Amino acid sequence: MPGTFEPVDDSQEPESIVASERTLFSRVGGEPFFVELVERFYDGVEPDELLRPMYPEDLEPGKAHLALFLIQYWGGPSTYQETRGHPRLRMRHDPFVINKRARDAWLLHMNAAVDAMAMDEDDRAELLAYFDFAAHQLRNR
């Protein structure tokens, strides 16, 4: 009947079609992937003489916020939005001097974290492209 919604059974679809419709969050393994990614990123930030002063002494809240943001952005639960509201990335980063040097240092650590993670190369490329875009957008000096 035209205009009637019929549920679709995708259990007979080829795996490649079903997989392409899943979120990056689910393809890479969900929350544990993003928690580990953030830990690896902060392993680079902690000894960085340029970036470390931009972060509070206790890194744990920032780690949790970044992981929750990435989880939500890539298709996971919306816990970040529920607990912190709209991301407002530019506003949250505005107090910090994010010039070319800071952007490049941030990207160095994030790219190293992504490269250290096991995932499909298409997912890796998607993550790297997003982080590159975001880092350029947050530059404010």
HELIX and SHEET records of a PDB file:
HELIX    1   1 ASP A   10  GLN A   12  5                                   3    
HELIX    2   2 GLU A   15  GLU A   21  1                                   7    
HELIX    3   3 LEU A   24  VAL A   28  1                                   5    
HELIX    4   4 GLU A   31  VAL A   45  1                                  15    
HELIX    5   5 ARG A   52  MET A   54  5                                   3    
HELIX    6   6 GLU A   60  TYR A   73  1                                  14    
HELIX    7   7 THR A   79  ARG A   84  1                                   6    
HELIX    8   8 LEU A   89  HIS A   93  1                                   5    
HELIX    9   9 LYS A  100  ASP A  115  1                                  16    
HELIX   10  10 GLU A  121  LEU A  138  1                                  18    
END                                                                             
